[in-house]
Amino acid sequence: MKFDPNGGGKRLCNSCTSILADGNLKGRDHTYVQPGHDRLHLLEARAEAGCLICGIALRELPKRLGDSVLPGEAVVHRFLRLGYEIRLVRKGSPRAYVLVYAFCHGDVYCEFGVRVVPSQPSPILPESSDNHSDGSTGSEASWQRSSAWLSLCTATHKSCNVERLPGSVIPTRFIDVGSESQAPRLCYSAEIKTPDPKYVTLSHCWGSLQLPKLTASIHDSLVNGIDIESLPKTFQDAIQFTRRLQTTFGVSYIWIDALCIFQDSPDDWRHEGSLMSDIYANAWCNIAAEKGADGTSGLFSPRDPQTVSILALDLNSDMERPYVFFTSSIWTAVSTSHLTKRAWVHQERCLSRRILHFTSQEIFWECQEHKASESQFWGEFSTWLDPSASVQLERTLLAPAEQIPWSEGILQQVWTSCVENFTKGKLSRAEDKLLAIAGLATRFHQRCPSVNYFAGLWDYELIYQLLWRRKEETTYPLPEAYRAPSWSWAAIDGQISLSWRGWNGEYGSNLQNPIFKGAKAIARIKKVSVETVAEDRFGQVRSGTLRLVGTIWKGTDIWGEGSDHSSHGSGEPKMAMKASAIYDIETQKWHRAEERKISVWPDGPIPSDKLCYSFPLFQTLPAVVGLLLQHSGQARGQFRRVGLFTLWREDLTWFRCLFSQPVEWDYEKKVGADKYMISVI
């Protein structure tokens, strides 16, 4: 097939035709640069004239610029390079390319690539893309694509059709969606005759909208029937979509948290919250309302048909299939949506076997074996294109046990990813911190029952997990209400980075720093205990105590003169000076304190009117790493964690002269030479 830039009505400008010419695609092993579209206004003119590739670039540009604006005179550079990072391209298959666009004007610079990839037979949809030109995510064409994804998955995907785990349950209540002639109503699973009813779940943003809620006062009216027009638009659309699923797939029920959990009963909330692992894992599919900040937005949206039109062109005479064009920002519609910012939604996404993501531009599909979208329906690309692709690692929790040989080490890997993704989200109720991840913790324990769970941490190599730290730059005050012991990441707000060893003995993502080379523990855990609010060991916590044995250094003033301790709490270490001068007892000389510093990662603002104690956990080749503590003042040897510290070993002698010997109030008991038992609450 010869390259026909205007074949089938698909038009390209002369510049795009030239840079994508057959000779440039054949055997090129280096970057190919061609002057073209040298000004933004020329790119705009060619896109307006009908060049489809220029149109793709212009639609992508605002997503990358953010609040910045480029004038028409902004310079545009383009070059073509091999797409080495595109995983679909295997040995012996046609090459993939990236058409890179670089925009610059003054201090503003923006660069992105349009992928030029050999098309593959789609395992999800028919090859024809003619029906992609439609103006709404609620169109018949969108339904046909969603239906095709669901049909293929339910018929052929072993990982997505696993049986319920022994002992798992279904929700206590559902919404029976009814029909056009029968109103939806609240029903109880106990009254459903089918032992394993098909149901879908809805993930949505509550926002500030006063949603209809199940309470004791309106329970009976919901059981008798729900006026669908009285529901928020998102609920209405979800029920109508489920009715279509009922006709095609026999799905008669939907689970919506606001309507299926008593919102005026803390006991029912805790009980149903403890079932989240089963509620989402046993659902036939999850409907994710991504686009709206509250229930008024609905599922479906009007759109420009071009945003989901697949551009496929015959570029290479040796190719039996055309090339397709797309950008890497496709999945950002999901990864940056309003819904994804909710912490609760992380476990909903990880635990659901199938998900239909409804965004403002298109529908995305995600299951155990494939990811796709209306504009990019080849599943092999999508994992690479999804900025939140690490979620796929956590979704292995649902895979058949024989496919994943679960071990404590693999649990570490997956839990690290889980916590870091979960803590990116926000909670409307701070006390739900552990409850909002309890479903994932439950599933972890089912997969690896040999490990025990303590307020967000596991007892397999627990001492390494104590090295968590706040990851982001934003400073958050410490929560006023108790929700977890200070040694647990759940005690603070903000994104968390778990610093602990991976399953293969190497250090995890946040310990891949030369400072942690050759680390060995110099403290040990004597005992850990947690009291939960209810019987659910993975739910809300009333108290927790960690007993440690090791060396404790009693400090003087952790913040020296001029130190700014009011803004601590960011992800970068703060350098806390110890004193204006230090006397080295070995050399018997005084030195300026500015020459020797201790790196501190605070958990939040650290009270400056209290002494800080350092409790080393690890000794590495270059440094000592441990917990920064302050005395609780409530009991002998009882402390609260306030951060992490790192001290270069070459500076150890300098600092030890500043620490005084602990007194009896500073430890529970002495267990050896320079070894003490303390408790952290």
C-alpha positions in Angstrom: 0.0 0.0 0.0 1.3 3.4 -0.9 1.0 6.4 1.3 -2.0 8.4 0.3 -2.3 11.4 2.6 -5.8 12.2 1.3 -7.1 8.7 1.0 -10.5 8.0 2.4 -11.0 11.7 3.1 -8.2 11.8 5.7 -6.2 14.8 4.9 -2.6 15.9 5.8 -0.8 19.2 5.1 2.2 19.2 2.9 4.6 19.5 5.8 3.1 16.4 7.6 3.1 14.5 4.4 6.8 15.3 3.9 8.0 14.4 7.4 6.0 11.1 7.3 7.1 10.1 3.8 7.9 6.5 3.2 11.6 7.1 2.9 11.8 8.6 6.4 10.1 5.7 8.0 12.2 3.0 6.4 15.2 1.9 8.3 15.8 5.2 10.1 17.9 4.7 13.3 18.3 8.3 14.2 16.3 11.4 14.8 15.0 13.1 11.6 14.5 16.9 11.9 12.5 18.8 9.3 11.7 22.5 9.4 7.9 22.8 9.3 5.1 24.6 11.2 7.8 27.0 12.3 5.2 29.3 13.9 2.2 28.4 16.0 -0.2 30.4 13.7 0.9 28.3 10.8 0.1 25.1 12.7 -3.3 26.6 13.6 -4.0 27.5 9.9 -3.1 24.0 8.7 -5.2 22.4 11.3 -8.2 24.6 10.4 -7.6 23.7 6.7 -8.1 20.0 7.7 -4.7 18.5 8.6 -5.6 15.8 11.1 -2.1 15.5 12.6 -1.9 19.2 13.2 -5.3 19.0 14.8 -4.1 16.3 17.2 -1.1 18.5 18.2 -3.3 21.6 18.8 -5.8 19.6 20.9 -2.9 18.4 23.0 -1.2 21.7 23.5 -3.6 23.2 26.1 -3.4 20.1 28.2 0.4 20.6 28.4 0.5 24.3 28.8 -1.8 24.5 31.9 -2.4 28.2 32.6 0.2 29.4 30.1 -0.7 30.9 26.8 1.4 30.9 23.6 1.1 33.7 21.0 0.8 32.9 17.3 4.4 33.8 16.8 5.6 31.0 19.2 8.2 28.8 17.5 7.3 25.2 16.8 10.0 22.6 16.1 9.2 19.1 15.0 11.3 16.0 14.6 10.7 12.3 14.0 12.4 9.7 16.1 12.1 5.9 16.8 9.6 5.1 19.5 11.9 2.8 21.5 9.7 3.1 24.6 6.6 1.8 22.9 6.3 -1.7 24.3 4.0 -3.0 21.6 6.9 -2.9 19.1 8.4 -6.4 19.3 11.4 -7.9 17.4 10.5 -8.4 13.8 7.5 -6.1 13.9 7.2 -2.8 12.0 8.8 0.1 13.7 7.0 2.7 15.8 7.8 6.4 15.8 7.2 9.6 17.8 6.6 12.8 16.0 7.9 15.3 18.7 6.5 18.8 18.9 8.5 21.5 20.8 6.8 24.9 21.4 8.8 27.8 22.8 8.3 31.5 23.4 10.3 33.4 26.0 10.4 31.4 29.2 7.5 29.1 28.1 8.5 25.7 26.7 6.3 22.8 26.0 7.2 19.5 24.4 5.2 16.3 23.7 5.0 13.6 21.1 2.3 12.3 18.7 2.8 8.5 18.6 3.0 6.9 15.1 2.4 3.2 15.7 1.7 0.3 13.4 -1.9 -0.8 14.1 -2.7 -4.2 15.5 -5.8 -6.3 15.2 -7.9 -5.2 18.2 -8.8 -7.9 20.7 -11.5 -5.5 22.0 -13.4 -4.0 19.1 -14.0 -4.6 15.4 -11.3 -3.1 13.2 -13.8 -0.6 11.7 -13.7 2.7 13.3 -16.4 4.4 11.3 -18.8 4.5 14.2 -16.3 6.6 16.3 -17.7 9.8 14.9 -20.4 10.5 17.4 -21.1 13.5 19.6 -21.8 12.0 23.1 -20.5 9.4 25.5 -24.1 8.4 25.9 -24.5 7.7 22.2 -25.5 4.3 20.8 -22.0 4.0 19.4 -20.5 4.4 22.8 -22.9 1.8 24.2 -21.9 -0.6 21.5 -18.2 -0.2 22.4 -18.9 -0.6 26.1 -21.0 -3.7 25.3 -18.2 -5.1 23.2 -15.7 -4.7 25.9 -18.0 -6.4 28.5 -18.9 -9.2 26.1 -15.3 -10.1 25.3 -14.2 -9.9 28.9 -17.0 -12.0 30.3 -16.5 -14.6 27.6 -12.7 -15.0 27.4 -10.9 -13.4 30.3 -10.0 -16.0 32.9 -8.6 -13.5 35.4 -11.8 -11.4 35.3 -14.1 -14.3 35.8 -12.8 -15.8 39.1 -15.2 -17.2 41.5 -15.9 -15.5 44.8 -13.4 -16.3 47.5 -14.7 -18.7 50.2 -16.4 -16.7 53.0 -16.7 -13.5 51.0 -20.1 -11.8 51.0 -22.2 -9.5 48.9 -23.6 -6.1 50.0 -26.4 -6.1 52.6 -28.5 -3.8 50.4 -28.8 -3.0 46.7 -30.8 -0.7 44.5 -33.1 -2.8 42.2 -33.0 -0.7 39.0 -36.5 -1.7 37.9 -37.5 -0.8 34.4 -39.1 2.0 32.4 -42.5 1.0 33.9 -41.2 0.0 37.4 -39.5 2.4 39.7 -36.1 1.5 41.3 -36.2 0.6 44.9 -34.0 -0.3 47.9 -33.9 -4.0 48.5 -32.0 -6.4 50.8 -29.7 -9.2 49.5 -31.5 -11.6 51.8 -34.7 -11.2 49.8 -33.0 -12.0 46.4 -33.5 -15.6 45.5 -30.4 -15.8 43.3 -27.5 -16.8 45.5 -25.0 -14.8 43.5 -26.8 -11.9 41.9 -25.1 -9.8 39.3 -24.7 -6.2 40.4 -22.6 -3.2 39.5 -21.1 -0.5 41.8 -20.9 3.2 41.3 -17.9 5.3 42.1 -18.7 9.0 42.3 -17.8 12.3 43.9 -20.0 13.4 46.8 -18.8 17.0 46.7 -20.7 19.7 48.6 -24.1 18.6 47.0 -26.6 17.4 49.5 -27.2 13.9 48.1 -30.2 11.8 48.9 -29.0 9.5 51.7 -30.3 6.3 53.3 -31.4 7.2 56.8 -33.8 5.6 59.2 -36.4 8.3 58.5 -36.6 7.6 54.7 -35.8 3.9 54.7 -39.3 2.7 54.2 -40.0 5.1 51.3 -36.8 3.9 49.5 -38.0 0.3 49.9 -41.4 1.2 48.4 -39.9 2.9 45.4 -37.6 5.7 44.4 -38.7 8.6 42.2 -35.8 8.5 39.8 -36.3 12.2 38.9 -35.6 13.0 42.6 -32.0 11.6 42.3 -28.9 13.5 41.2 -28.1 13.3 37.5 -25.2 10.9 38.1 -27.4 8.4 40.0 -30.1 8.7 37.3 -27.6 8.0 34.5 -26.1 5.1 36.4 -29.5 3.5 36.9 -30.4 4.0 33.3 -27.1 2.5 32.1 -27.6 -0.5 34.4 -31.0 -1.0 32.9 -29.3 -1.5 29.5 -26.9 -3.9 31.2 -30.0 -5.7 32.5 -31.4 -6.2 29.0 -28.1 -7.4 27.5 -26.3 -9.1 30.4 -28.9 -9.7 33.1 -27.6 -7.2 35.6 -30.5 -6.0 37.8 -28.9 -4.3 40.7 -26.6 -1.4 41.5 -24.8 -0.6 44.7 -24.5 3.1 45.5 -22.9 3.9 48.9 -25.1 6.9 49.7 -28.3 4.9 49.2 -27.2 1.5 50.5 -25.4 2.4 53.8 -27.3 4.1 56.6 -25.6 7.5 56.7 -27.0 8.2 60.2 -25.6 5.0 61.8 -21.9 4.9 62.6 -22.3 1.2 63.4 -23.8 0.4 60.0 -21.1 2.6 58.3 -18.3 0.6 60.0 -19.9 -2.7 59.3 -20.5 -2.0 55.6 -17.1 -0.3 55.4 -15.5 -3.6 56.5 -17.2 -5.3 53.6 -15.7 -3.0 50.9 -13.2 -5.6 49.8 -16.0 -8.1 48.9 -18.5 -5.4 47.7 -16.2 -4.3 44.9 -14.4 -7.5 44.2 -17.6 -9.4 43.8 -19.3 -6.8 41.6 -19.8 -7.7 38.0 -18.5 -4.2 36.9 -17.8 -0.8 38.4 -19.2 2.4 36.9 -16.8 5.3 37.5 -18.2 8.8 37.1 -14.9 10.6 36.5 -15.9 14.0 35.2 -17.9 15.7 37.9 -17.1 17.2 41.3 -20.6 16.2 42.5 -23.7 14.3 41.5 -25.0 17.0 39.2 -22.6 16.2 36.4 -24.0 12.9 35.3 -22.2 10.1 33.4 -22.6 11.3 29.8 -21.2 14.3 28.1 -21.4 15.9 24.6 -18.1 16.0 22.8 -16.3 16.9 19.6 -16.4 13.7 17.5 -12.8 14.3 16.4 -11.5 13.7 20.0 -12.4 10.0 19.6 -11.8 9.6 15.9 -9.0 7.1 15.3 -6.6 8.5 12.7 -5.2 5.5 10.7 -3.1 6.2 7.6 -1.1 4.0 5.1 2.4 5.5 5.4 4.7 2.7 4.4 4.5 0.7 1.2 5.9 -2.3 3.0 3.1 -2.2 5.6 0.1 -4.5 5.4 -1.7 -2.4 8.1 -1.9 1.3 8.5 -0.3 3.4 11.2 -2.4 5.0 14.0 -1.7 8.4 15.7 -2.4 9.3 19.3 -0.8 11.2 22.2 0.3 9.9 25.6 -2.1 12.1 27.5 -5.1 9.9 26.8 -5.4 8.4 30.2 -4.8 11.7 32.1 -8.6 12.1 31.7 -8.8 9.3 34.3 -5.6 9.9 36.4 -6.4 13.6 36.9 -10.2 13.4 37.2 -12.2 14.7 40.1 -13.0 11.2 41.1 -9.4 10.0 41.3 -8.7 12.8 43.9 -11.0 10.9 46.3 -8.9 8.5 48.6 -11.8 6.1 48.8 -11.8 5.6 45.1 -8.3 4.1 45.0 -9.4 0.8 46.6 -12.6 0.9 44.5 -10.5 0.9 41.4 -8.0 -1.7 42.6 -10.7 -4.2 43.8 -13.1 -4.0 40.8 -12.7 -6.7 38.2 -14.1 -4.5 35.4 -14.4 -0.7 35.2 -16.0 1.6 32.8 -14.6 5.1 33.3 -17.0 7.8 32.1 -14.9 11.0 31.4 -16.0 14.2 29.7 -14.5 13.1 26.3 -14.7 9.4 26.1 -15.3 6.1 27.9 -12.3 4.1 29.2 -12.2 0.4 29.8 -10.1 -1.4 32.4 -10.1 -5.0 33.5 -7.6 -7.6 34.6 -6.4 -8.3 31.1 -7.0 -5.2 29.0 -7.1 -1.4 29.1 -8.6 0.6 26.3 -10.5 3.7 25.4 -12.8 4.8 22.6 -10.0 6.7 20.8 -7.3 4.1 21.5 -8.8 0.6 21.7 -5.7 -1.6 21.5 -5.1 -2.8 25.0 -1.4 -3.2 24.7 -0.8 0.5 24.4 -3.0 1.6 27.3 -0.9 0.3 30.3 2.0 2.2 29.0 0.0 5.4 28.4 -1.7 5.4 31.8 0.1 7.7 34.2 -1.4 5.6 37.0 -0.3 2.3 35.6 1.1 1.3 39.0 -2.5 0.7 39.9 -2.4 -2.3 37.6 0.2 -3.8 40.0 -2.3 -3.5 42.9 -5.1 -5.0 40.7 -3.2 -8.3 40.8 -4.9 -8.8 44.1 -7.9 -10.1 42.0 -5.9 -12.4 39.8 -6.4 -16.2 40.4 -4.1 -17.4 43.1 -2.3 -19.8 40.8 -1.3 -16.9 38.5 0.5 -14.9 41.2 2.6 -16.8 43.7 1.9 -14.5 46.7 4.6 -14.1 49.3 5.4 -11.6 52.0 7.9 -9.9 49.7 5.4 -9.4 46.9 3.0 -8.1 49.5 5.6 -5.5 50.4 6.0 -4.4 46.8 2.3 -4.1 46.1 1.5 -2.4 49.5 4.1 0.2 49.0 2.5 1.2 45.7 -0.9 1.0 47.3 -0.2 3.4 50.1 1.6 5.9 47.9 -1.3 6.0 45.5 -4.0 6.0 48.2 -2.5 8.9 50.1 -2.6 11.1 47.0 -6.3 11.3 47.5 -8.4 13.4 49.9 -10.9 12.4 52.5 -14.0 14.4 53.5 -13.9 12.7 56.9 -10.4 12.4 58.4 -11.4 9.6 60.7 -12.0 7.4 57.6 -8.3 7.2 56.8 -7.8 3.5 57.7 -11.4 2.6 56.8 -10.9 3.9 53.3 -8.1 1.4 52.7 -9.5 -1.5 54.8 -10.9 -3.3 51.7 -7.4 -3.5 50.2 -5.9 -4.6 53.5 -8.5 -7.3 53.8 -7.7 -8.6 50.3 -4.0 -8.5 51.1 -4.4 -10.6 54.2 -6.6 -13.1 52.3 -3.8 -13.5 49.8 -1.0 -13.7 52.4 -2.6 -14.8 55.7 0.8 -15.4 57.4 1.3 -11.6 58.0 -0.5 -9.5 60.6 -1.8 -6.0 60.1 -1.2 -3.0 62.4 -2.8 0.3 61.6 -1.6 0.5 58.0 1.6 -1.6 58.4 2.4 -5.3 58.2 4.5 -7.2 60.7 6.7 -8.7 58.0 10.0 -6.7 58.4 7.9 -4.1 60.2 11.0 -2.2 61.3 11.7 -1.2 57.7 8.2 0.1 57.3 8.8 2.5 60.1 10.9 4.6 57.7 7.9 6.1 55.9 7.9 9.8 55.4 5.8 12.5 53.9 6.4 12.8 50.2 4.9 16.1 49.0 6.0 19.6 49.6 2.7 20.9 51.1 2.7 21.4 54.9 -0.2 19.9 56.7 -1.1 20.5 60.4 -1.3 17.3 62.5 -4.9 16.1 62.7 -6.7 17.1 65.9 -8.7 13.9 66.2 -6.9 10.6 66.9 -7.1 8.1 64.1 -3.8 6.1 64.3 -0.7 5.9 66.5 2.1 8.3 65.6 4.3 5.5 64.2 1.8 4.8 61.5 1.6 6.8 58.2 -2.2 7.0 58.8 -1.6 9.4 61.6 -0.9 12.3 59.2 -2.3 13.8 56.1 -0.6 14.1 52.7 1.1 11.7 50.3 3.3 9.1 52.0 6.4 7.5 50.7 7.0 4.0 52.2 10.7 3.4 52.8 11.4 -0.2 53.3 13.1 -3.2 51.7 11.7 -4.9 48.6 11.0 -8.5 48.3 14.4 -9.2 46.7 16.4 -7.7 49.6 17.0 -4.5 47.7 15.7 -1.3 49.1 12.4 0.0 47.8 11.7 3.1 45.7 12.5 5.6 48.4 15.6 3.9 49.7 17.3 3.8 46.4 19.8 6.4 47.6 23.5 5.8 48.3 22.8 6.9 51.9 21.0 3.6 52.5 23.7 1.3 51.1 24.6 -1.6 53.3 21.9 -0.9 55.9 21.4 -3.1 58.9 19.0 -2.8 61.8 20.5 -1.6 65.1 17.2 -1.6 66.9 14.5 -4.2 67.3 10.8 -4.4 67.8 9.8 -6.0 71.1 6.0 -5.8 70.7 3.3 -4.1 68.8 -0.3 -3.9 69.7 -3.3 -2.1 68.2 -6.9 -1.8 69.6 -9.5 -1.2 66.9 -12.9 0.5 67.3 -14.8 -2.5 66.1 -14.0 -6.2 65.6 -12.6 -5.5 62.1 -8.8 -5.6 62.5 -8.4 -3.5 59.3 -10.8 -0.7 60.3 -10.6 2.3 62.6 -8.1 2.3 65.4 -8.7 3.4 69.0 -5.0 3.1 70.2 -1.7 1.5 69.3 1.6 0.9 71.0 5.0 0.0 69.6 7.8 -1.2 71.9 11.3 -0.7 70.7 14.7 -1.7 72.0 17.8 0.3 71.0 19.8 3.4 71.7 18.1 6.6 72.5 19.9 10.0 72.2 18.4 12.7 74.4 18.7 16.1 72.6 18.9 19.6 73.7 17.4 22.1 71.3 16.8 20.4 67.9 16.3 23.8 66.3 19.3 26.0 66.7 19.1 29.8 66.7 17.5 31.1 63.5 16.1 27.7 62.5 12.7 27.9 60.9 10.6 25.2 62.5 7.2 26.8 61.6 7.2 25.5 58.1 8.4 22.0 58.5 6.4 19.2 56.9 7.5 19.0 53.3 8.9 16.0 51.5 12.4 17.4 51.4 14.6 17.1 54.5 15.1 20.2 56.6 18.6 20.9 58.0 18.3 21.4 61.7 21.4 23.0 63.3 22.2 21.8 66.8 24.0 24.7 68.4 26.1 27.7 67.5 29.3 25.8 68.3 30.2 22.2 69.0 33.0 20.9 71.2 34.6 17.7 69.8 35.6 15.6 72.8 38.1 13.6 70.7 40.0 16.5 69.1 39.2 18.8 72.0 38.5 21.6 69.6 35.4 23.8 69.1 33.8 23.9 65.7 31.0 26.0 64.2 27.7 24.1 64.1 27.0 25.2 60.5 29.7 22.6 59.4 27.7 19.7 60.9 24.0 19.2 60.3 21.3 16.6 60.8 18.7 16.0 58.1 15.1 15.9 59.4 11.9 14.8 57.6 9.2 16.2 59.9 5.8 14.5 60.0 4.3 18.0 60.6 5.1 21.1 62.6 7.4 20.1 65.5 6.7 21.8 68.8 9.9 23.9 69.5 9.2 23.9 73.3 9.9 20.2 73.7 13.2 18.3 73.6 13.7 16.0 70.6 15.0 12.5 71.0 16.7 10.5 68.3 16.2 6.7 68.1 18.5 5.1 65.5 16.9 2.2 63.6 19.5 1.5 61.0 23.2 1.9 60.5 24.3 2.2 56.9 27.7 2.5 55.3 27.5 6.3 55.2 24.8 7.2 57.7 22.6 6.5 60.7 18.8 6.6 60.1 16.1 6.6 62.7 13.0 8.1 64.3 12.8 11.6 65.7 10.7 11.5 68.9 9.2 13.7 71.6 8.2 12.6 75.0 4.5 12.2 75.5 4.7 13.4 79.1 2.1 10.8 80.1 4.2 7.8 81.2 7.8 6.8 81.7 9.6 6.0 78.4 6.6 6.9 76.3 7.1 8.9 73.1 5.4 10.1 70.0 7.0 10.1 66.6 7.5 13.6 65.0 9.7 12.7 62.0 12.7 10.9 60.6 16.4 11.8 60.8 19.5 11.0 58.9 23.0 11.7 60.3 26.2 11.1 58.3 28.4 8.7 60.2 31.4 11.0 59.9 29.4 13.5 61.9 28.3 11.0 64.5 31.0 11.9 67.0 30.3 15.6 66.6 26.6 15.2 67.5 26.8 12.6 70.3 28.6 15.1 72.5 25.3 17.2 72.3 23.1 14.4 73.6 22.8 13.8 77.4 22.4 10.4 78.9 18.7 9.3 79.2 17.3 9.4 82.7 14.7 6.9 84.1 11.8 9.0 82.8 13.2 8.5 79.3 12.9 4.7 79.1 10.7 1.9 80.4 13.7 -0.2 81.4 17.4 -0.6 80.6 18.2 -3.9 78.8 21.9 -3.6 78.3 24.9 -1.3 77.7 23.4 1.7 76.0 20.3 -0.2 75.2 16.8 0.8 76.4 13.2 -0.2 75.9 10.8 2.6 75.0 7.2 2.8 73.8 5.9 4.9 70.9 2.2 5.7 70.8 
